[in-house]
């Protein structure tokens, strides 16, 4: 796996700004918060090991806060994530999909950066034990920043790519250093490029998830909410994400259609 230094990532983000992926305002928000977690997230499969003619980057941002545990949803998140990876692995697009999985609670954690589906880590009782608070905004900002940097590296080496970032949460933000406004600035820039698909999944009825997603700049057609926080619904949400992501990678999404449109 290719690892980068902070300088490498800064240069990639500068390239993304120069090419119009990021505005100068958003670039300043990002570079002012560039830490080790972004550098870890921007790593991935070395360029010489990429055989696909074009690549789909899938960034999964998964809530690992205490409310997941308290709601009895821990195992269903593990099961749903495993089923999503299985769906990718069985698809004809499996060789062109690179997956990154992030967990967010009181701190952000990159479980793994961009790797082929066959190398993606499963969630287990050793690496997924929800606790702490919901740093939703920080996860969104840092996850998207890492995606931009790695995508820029791909394009620099002549590999076209599209990006899908999906956040899955059962609660509103608590504990982030970044704001919904910061999230929206990044989202707005990336959506303009038409190279990025941004999606939001909310589970439970304690939060007005559509309002939260809107404040973060996620298009309404790319938001899915399941008000009943049951294990079966969590697994169903992961299934919907996998099928929607495969449609994007196959380029079968109709113009103007939302991410979750059948």
C-alpha angles and dihedrals in degrees: 000000000000113000124197136207124231088258091054092052092046090053092049091050090048088053090049089052093047091050092050099251089117127033118228090250093054091043090058091050090051100044091048089063101037107141140157093276091063091046089052091046093050092058120095148131111347114254094241089058095056109101101169117101090225131013139215115210114206116194114191115196106191127190111239098171126132094262089068089058094041091051092053092242101121098101093042090056090051091047094045093050091050091050090050091053090047090053091052092046092053094048126096087238093062094110094053098048121091116188132203122187122201127183122204130199128119085332132024120247130192103212087187136336126227110331136146114275090252090061098043115120120242121227110253138167086266097058105022115057108139117225140138130031135323111262091181099152094047090050091051095048096044095040092052092045091054090047092052092050096049092043089052090053090052092051091047088059091048099257113133113220143177125204134219120190119185126181119198119193143155095205148039123263119288124169103010123142090210126067136228086253090058089051091050093051092056093041092051093052095047095046091054090062092058087218093099132067114195121193139177130203120191124188122194139029101256095088135047091237097178090056091048092049091048091052088054092052098253113149113247092238089059095056123095122184128188108189095193108073096211126145092241090054093050090053090047091053091055089049091053091050092051093050093045092048091051090052090054092048090049090048090232096128110118116237109270094012119132123247092252096045110125 
